């Protein structure tokens, strides 16, 4: 945006009272102000950074007081939902990885406890394979004998 022309943008929409997320006009909350909702601090600019790794640009174009730093209620609701969803996915992934790690430990313990049984099965498989190889060799020789 090196060719930024504030006059052309101002003709498209008012740049001081629009939502920075959806560009809807109205009277909204400041995106960088701390709000307390149900006892929890919310700074919408920080949530955008945390959830989407997005930063609201304004320094390049005259600072925070010159252009809109607002967010509408609709976008605030969507932002809260996105934050909640992200944390749910992160928590689910941690639980799933822990489950897999625990399962792997249990499998290793079972194998260690049943070494004699595993060795016996391995011997039986080796015997079956050996017998199969002998039978195949005999069959192959019989096929090639005139």
VEXSE-978162 format. One record per residue (C-alpha): residue in three letters; x, y, z. Coordinates in steps of 0.05 Angstrom, whole numbers, plus 32768, in hexadecimal, padded with zeros to 4 digits. Layout:
<pts>
ALA|X|Y|Z
...
</pts>
This chain:
<pts>
UNK|8000|8000|8000
UNK|8038|8031|7FF0
UNK|8007|8058|7FC4
UNK|7FD7|8064|7FFD
UNK|7FA6|809B|7FEC
UNK|7F7B|80AE|8028
UNK|7F4D|80D9|7FFD
UNK|7F38|809F|7FD2
UNK|7F2B|8073|800F
UNK|7F03|80A9|8032
UNK|7ED6|80AC|7FF5
UNK|7ECB|8061|7FF9
UNK|7EBA|805F|8043
UNK|7EC5|808B|8080
UNK|7F07|8075|809E
UNK|7EFD|808D|80E5
UNK|7EBF|8066|80FB
UNK|7EC2|8022|80D9
UNK|7ECF|7FDE|80F5
UNK|7F17|7FCA|80E5
UNK|7F02|7F82|80DB
UNK|7EC6|7F88|80AD
UNK|7EC4|7FD3|809A
UNK|7E7C|7FDB|80B1
UNK|7E6B|8022|80C8
UNK|7E53|8031|810D
UNK|7E64|8041|8155
UNK|7E92|800B|816E
UNK|7EC5|7FF9|81A3
UNK|7F0E|800C|819D
UNK|7F37|7FD1|8188
UNK|7F72|7FDF|81B7
UNK|7F4C|7FF1|81F6
UNK|7F46|7FC1|8231
UNK|7EFF|7FAA|823E
UNK|7EE8|7F7D|8276
UNK|7EB2|7F4B|8263
UNK|7E99|7F1E|829B
UNK|7ED8|7F2E|82C2
UNK|7F07|7F1C|8289
UNK|7F33|7F4E|8265
UNK|7F2A|7F54|821A
UNK|7F56|7F7D|81EB
UNK|7F3D|7F6E|81A5
UNK|7F7E|7F82|8184
UNK|7FA3|7F4E|81B0
UNK|7F6F|7F18|81A0
UNK|7F78|7F25|8155
UNK|7FC3|7F1D|815E
UNK|7FBD|7EDE|8189
UNK|7F89|7EBA|8160
UNK|7F9A|7ED0|8119
UNK|7FDF|7EEF|8120
UNK|7FC2|7F2F|8102
UNK|7FD6|7F76|8115
UNK|7FAA|7FB2|8107
UNK|7FD2|7FE4|80DE
UNK|7FCE|802D|80ED
UNK|8013|804A|80FC
UNK|8027|804E|80B2
UNK|7FEA|8079|80A3
UNK|7FEB|80AE|80D9
UNK|7FE5|808B|811C
UNK|7FAC|8071|8147
UNK|7F83|80B0|814C
UNK|7F80|80BF|8102
UNK|7F5C|8080|80E9
UNK|7F2C|804D|8105
UNK|7F41|8020|813E
UNK|7EFB|8004|8147
UNK|7EDB|7FC0|8147
UNK|7E90|7FB1|8142
UNK|7E68|7F83|8170
UNK|7E5D|7F50|8139
UNK|7EA8|7F49|812E
UNK|7EB5|7F48|8179
UNK|7E86|7F0C|817E
UNK|7EA9|7EE9|8145
UNK|7EED|7EF8|8163
UNK|7ED7|7EDB|81A6
UNK|7EBE|7E9C|8182
UNK|7EFF|7E96|815C
UNK|7F28|7E9D|819C
UNK|7EFD|7E69|81BF
UNK|7F03|7E3A|8184
UNK|7F4F|7E42|8181
UNK|7F56|7E32|81CB
UNK|7F28|7DF6|81C3
UNK|7F52|7DDB|818A
UNK|7F93|7DE6|81B0
UNK|7F77|7DC4|81EE
UNK|7F5B|7D8A|81C5
UNK|7F9E|7D81|81A1
UNK|7FC3|7D7F|81E4
UNK|7F92|7D4B|81FF
UNK|7F97|7D21|81C0
UNK|7FE4|7D22|81C1
UNK|7FE3|7D0F|820B
UNK|7FB4|7CD6|81FC
UNK|7FE2|7CBD|81C4
UNK|801F|7CC3|81F1
UNK|7FFC|7C9D|8229
UNK|7FE5|7C68|81F8
UNK|802C|7C5F|81DD
UNK|8046|7C56|8224
UNK|8010|7C22|8233
UNK|8021|7BFB|81F3
UNK|806B|7BFB|8204
UNK|805C|7BE1|824A
UNK|8030|7BAA|822E
UNK|8065|7B94|81FD
UNK|809A|7B94|8233
UNK|806D|7B6A|8261
UNK|805D|7B37|822A
UNK|80A3|7B2D|820E
UNK|80A0|7AE1|8214
UNK|805E|7ADF|81EF
UNK|8078|7B0D|81B9
UNK|80B7|7AE2|81B1
UNK|808D|7AA3|81AB
UNK|8061|7AC3|8175
UNK|809F|7ADC|8150
UNK|80BC|7A95|8150
UNK|807B|7A78|8135
UNK|807A|7AAC|80FE
UNK|80C2|7A9C|80EC
UNK|80B1|7A52|80E8
UNK|8075|7A5F|80BB
UNK|809F|7A8C|808E
UNK|80D6|7A58|808A
UNK|80A4|7A22|8078
UNK|8084|7A4F|8044
UNK|80C7|7A5E|8024
UNK|80D7|7A12|8020
UNK|8093|7A04|8001
UNK|809C|7A3C|7FCF
UNK|80E2|7A24|7FBC
UNK|80C7|79DD|7FB1
UNK|808C|79F6|7F88
UNK|80B9|7A22|7F5E
UNK|80E9|79E8|7F51
UNK|80AF|79BB|7F3D
UNK|8095|79F0|7F0D
UNK|80D9|79F3|7EEA
UNK|80E3|79A8|7EE6
UNK|80CF|798B|7EA2
</pts>
